[in-house]
């Protein structure tokens, strides 16, 4: 199966290239700020399926650059999905828990009403709506707290700070499921193949690691498994203000993903150990 991937150096794109023989396009080959170029790339490569693993992910910067974020996260996926629909090939797109309002303590179901808190979530929701409206075979995977041995993510940040400091204050009232990029990539590849055979699997799904945890407790296990030993002090979100509001509840219900694709939520503790092993820790 010839799979075209938008993204080359990001966390999920890197894992896709490790797991399968894909054509991965970086910004130099397909700049998502130019949606027409993305559509042209699909037509040029004539793949059997397309996975969009690229996005504007600078959550705080999006607050002052919402137009740019919306082009990359909304207009570009729209162009990709429309082109795939015209060509009759499946399209797999990665979205985020930030499309929800982050309230309550119950995991968000796939059909829960959306309500983004900021520009990043709004831009991703524009993309979701466009992919669904394109009329082709598609899967949208909403995910959360993506981590890996490469790129910028919470694990890498904690390892750097853990080596530098004896005491860290970490937010403890935001709860979610850390999700290894390797598991997201595996599911994207499986979805692309299954969609090619059964377009009725089109829909919106969730993929997040288990068990749900706070950032502070996630940090504690990172240090426990890596051998660093800074003191972790719990703080509320109000003590760590950021330009963009973060959702307090990032829990997501993965039951529909399990029912349709037969895959359980990945255990992020196993994924974390794999990441640390890759980093030589």
C-alpha positions as MATLAB code, in Angstrom:
seq = 'XXXXXXXXXXXXXXXXXXXXXXXXXXXXXXXXXXXXXXXXXXXXXXXXXXXXXXXXXXXXXXXXXXXXXXXXXXXXXXXXXXXXXXXXXXXXXXXXXXXXXXXXXXXXXXXXXXXXXXXXXXXXXXXXXXXXXXXXXXXXXXXXXXXXXXXXXXXXXXXXXXXXXXXXXXXXXXXXXXXXXXXXXXXXXXXXXXXXXXXXXXXXXXXXXXXXXXXXXXXXXXXXXXXXXXXXXXXXXXXXXXXXXXXXXXXXXXXXXXXXXXXXXXXXXXXXXXXXXXXXX';
ca = [
       0.000    0.000    0.000;
       1.444    3.354   -1.049;
       0.915    5.796    1.819;
       1.612    9.511    1.603;
       2.348   11.230    4.925;
       2.224   14.957    5.498;
       4.960   15.632    8.046;
       8.489   14.286    8.254;
      10.216   15.367   11.480;
       7.312   15.507   13.938;
       6.766   12.866   16.589;
       4.085   10.826   14.812;
       5.578   11.349   11.343;
       8.913   10.024   12.583;
       7.243    6.906   13.991;
       5.274    6.360   10.779;
       8.534    6.296    8.841;
       9.982    3.794   11.311;
       7.032    1.460   11.083;
       6.247    1.489    7.373;
       7.641    2.334    3.968;
       5.827    5.643    3.505;
       6.417    8.787    1.472;
       6.887   11.518    4.077;
       6.676   15.129    2.957;
       8.341   17.852    4.988;
       7.632   21.563    4.754;
      10.035   21.876    1.814;
       7.892   19.481   -0.240;
       4.409   20.391    1.017;
       3.971   23.523    3.126;
       0.660   23.357    4.991;
       0.448   27.143    4.872;
      -0.285   26.594    1.154;
      -3.286   24.236    1.022;
      -3.286   24.120   -2.775;
       0.269   22.740   -2.675;
      -0.934   19.957   -0.371;
      -3.687   19.023   -2.806;
      -1.206   19.084   -5.675;
       1.185   16.817   -3.773;
      -1.514   14.200   -3.365;
      -2.340   14.259   -7.048;
       1.336   14.127   -7.987;
       2.204   11.131   -5.797;
      -1.064    9.254   -6.489;
      -1.006    7.297   -3.191;
      -3.384    4.601   -1.993;
      -3.979    6.500    1.267;
      -2.974    9.752    2.952;
      -2.094   10.384    6.611;
      -1.850   13.952    7.871;
       0.663   13.951   10.721;
       1.589   17.632   10.385;
       0.058   20.544   12.283;
       0.544   23.927   13.878;
       1.136   22.752   17.458;
       2.469   25.885   19.189;
      -0.526   26.248   21.503;
       0.506   29.545   23.096;
       1.730   31.143   19.850;
      -1.606   30.300   18.252;
      -3.274   32.820   20.537;
      -1.631   35.637   18.588;
      -1.380   33.813   15.252;
      -4.817   32.254   14.951;
      -5.141   33.000   11.247;
      -1.899   31.150   10.480;
      -2.879   28.259   12.763;
      -6.257   27.991   11.072;
      -4.734   27.778    7.607;
      -2.404   24.964    8.686;
      -4.810   23.110   10.987;
      -8.029   23.870    9.138;
      -7.631   24.861    5.490;
      -4.806   22.437    4.654;
      -6.591   19.329    6.010;
      -9.694   20.518    4.156;
      -7.758   20.572    0.871;
      -6.238   17.164    1.616;
      -9.584   15.577    2.488;
     -11.350   17.061   -0.538;
      -8.624   15.799   -2.859;
      -8.692   12.325   -1.304;
     -12.486   12.248   -1.669;
     -12.207   13.191   -5.337;
      -9.613   10.461   -5.903;
     -11.503    7.870   -3.862;
      -8.679    7.191   -1.393;
      -8.820    7.106    2.435;
      -7.634   10.022    4.527;
      -6.409    9.737    8.148;
      -6.105   12.939   10.166;
      -4.793   13.579   13.684;
      -6.671   15.968   15.947;
      -6.639   16.796   19.651;
      -8.494   16.800   22.956;
      -8.267   20.623   22.798;
     -11.472   20.631   20.723;
     -13.305   20.053   24.041;
     -13.840   22.546   26.870;
     -11.952   20.487   29.456;
     -14.690   20.594   32.083;
     -15.813   17.841   34.455;
     -14.064   14.590   35.260;
     -15.767   12.189   32.851;
     -13.838   11.034   29.786;
     -15.061   12.801   26.662;
     -16.959   10.555   24.251;
     -16.406   10.960   20.514;
     -19.851   12.539   20.100;
     -19.554   14.922   23.059;
     -20.243   18.548   22.077;
     -17.047   20.427   21.294;
     -16.078   23.767   22.835;
     -12.450   24.785   22.363;
     -10.937   27.083   24.984;
      -8.430   28.775   22.681;
      -7.121   29.430   19.194;
      -5.307   26.106   18.796;
      -8.423   24.090   19.624;
     -10.561   26.250   17.371;
      -8.150   25.794   14.469;
      -8.133   22.019   14.914;
     -11.917   21.935   15.053;
     -12.082   23.800   11.735;
      -9.957   21.008   10.291;
     -12.128   18.283   11.780;
     -15.327   19.803   10.413;
     -13.800   20.169    6.957;
     -12.557   16.572    6.867;
     -15.989   15.269    7.826;
     -17.662   17.500    5.233;
     -15.387   16.425    2.351;
     -17.462   13.329    1.672;
     -14.681   10.778    1.365;
     -13.489    7.830    3.456;
     -11.808    9.337    6.520;
     -10.701    8.728   10.060;
     -10.018   11.495   12.564;
      -8.005   10.439   15.603;
      -8.184   12.829   18.539;
      -5.218   12.294   20.807;
      -3.575   13.890   23.839;
      -0.234   14.517   25.534;
       1.898   13.024   22.760;
       5.355   11.811   23.828;
       8.335   10.137   22.180;
      12.125   10.030   22.191;
      12.281   12.798   19.601;
      10.852   16.256   19.134;
       9.620   18.513   21.903;
       7.393   16.936   24.520;
       6.829   16.623   28.264;
       9.111   13.629   28.756;
      12.038   15.352   27.079;
      11.420   18.543   29.076;
      11.245   16.685   32.383;
      14.449   14.792   31.683;
      16.262   18.045   30.951;
      14.910   19.794   34.055;
      15.390   16.719   36.231;
      19.089   16.745   35.401;
      19.380   20.444   36.246;
      17.228   20.959   39.340;
      16.553   19.437   42.735;
      12.963   20.669   42.969;
      10.248   21.129   40.355;
       6.733   22.540   40.628;
       4.344   20.711   38.290;
       0.649   21.264   37.601;
      -1.455   18.636   39.347;
      -5.030   19.611   38.468;
      -4.885   18.824   34.751;
      -5.666   15.164   34.064;
      -5.227   13.233   30.835;
      -3.726   10.271   29.055;
      -0.128   10.522   27.834;
       0.036    8.906   24.394;
       3.208    7.449   22.842;
       3.653    8.619   19.258;
       4.556    5.055   18.277;
       1.065    3.876   19.256;
      -0.599    6.701   17.353;
       1.423    5.814   14.257;
       0.472    2.140   14.493;
      -3.209    2.992   14.709;
      -3.001    5.456   11.806;
      -1.441    2.789    9.594;
      -4.049    0.222   10.620;
      -6.851    2.684    9.950;
      -5.523    3.555    6.497;
      -5.456   -0.107    5.512;
      -8.861   -0.896    6.981;
     -10.495    2.163    5.432;
      -9.278    1.089    2.023;
     -11.287   -2.122    2.436;
     -14.226   -0.756    4.428;
     -15.185    2.902    4.095;
     -17.984    2.365    6.640;
     -15.315    2.685    9.338;
     -15.101    6.389    8.525;
     -15.575    8.532   11.607;
     -14.064   10.329   14.559;
     -12.166    8.311   17.160;
     -10.081    8.793   20.276;
      -6.632    7.402   21.029;
      -5.093    8.257   24.388;
      -2.800    6.371   26.720;
      -3.888    4.665   29.931;
      -4.155    5.188   32.815;
      -5.226    8.811   33.120;
      -2.801   10.806   35.254;
      -1.909   14.342   36.298;
       1.118   16.121   34.876;
       2.717   16.009   38.333;
       2.261   12.266   38.739;
       3.397   11.699   35.176;
       6.578   13.601   36.016;
       7.131   11.478   39.128;
       7.082    8.269   37.103;
       9.374    9.751   34.461;
      11.923   10.479   37.197;
      11.397    7.124   38.884;
      12.036    5.208   35.662;
      14.905    7.420   34.480;
      16.847    7.534   37.741;
      16.572   11.277   38.332;
      15.329   12.308   41.758;
      14.143   15.921   41.948;
      11.350   16.705   44.390;
       8.049   17.191   42.556;
       5.732   19.718   44.189;
       2.088   19.794   43.116;
       0.717   23.181   42.070;
      -2.632   24.329   40.641;
      -2.942   25.590   37.090;
      -3.453   29.100   38.469;
       0.156   29.081   39.683;
       1.440   28.420   36.158;
      -0.302   30.933   33.870;
       0.104   30.552   30.100;
      -1.217   32.610   27.164;
      -3.509   29.746   26.134;
      -5.912   28.134   28.599;
      -5.204   24.435   29.073;
      -8.080   21.984   29.591;
      -8.324   20.653   33.130;
      -9.929   17.452   31.882;
      -8.179   15.794   28.926;
      -9.622   12.353   29.625;
     -11.032   10.714   26.492;
     -13.278    7.701   26.023;
     -11.534    5.261   23.663;
     -14.314    2.650   23.588;
     -15.398    3.360   19.999;
     -11.805    2.921   18.804;
     -11.702   -0.426   20.577;
     -15.024   -1.525   19.102;
     -14.194   -0.588   15.502;
     -10.448   -1.228   15.255;
     -10.049   -3.839   18.007;
      -7.253   -1.936   19.753;
      -7.067   -1.197   23.464;
      -5.776    2.046   24.912;
      -1.964    1.871   24.917;
      -0.282    1.663   28.327;
       1.838    4.819   28.391;
       4.010    3.357   31.179;
       5.261    0.743   28.701;
       5.680    3.439   26.084;
       7.597    5.602   28.546;
      10.054    2.801   29.268;
      10.584    2.308   25.544;
      11.269    6.030   25.160;
      13.759    6.039   28.010;
      15.475    2.944   26.603;
      15.827    4.676   23.258;
      17.356    7.688   25.010;
      19.816    5.418   26.817;
      18.337    5.913   30.285;
];
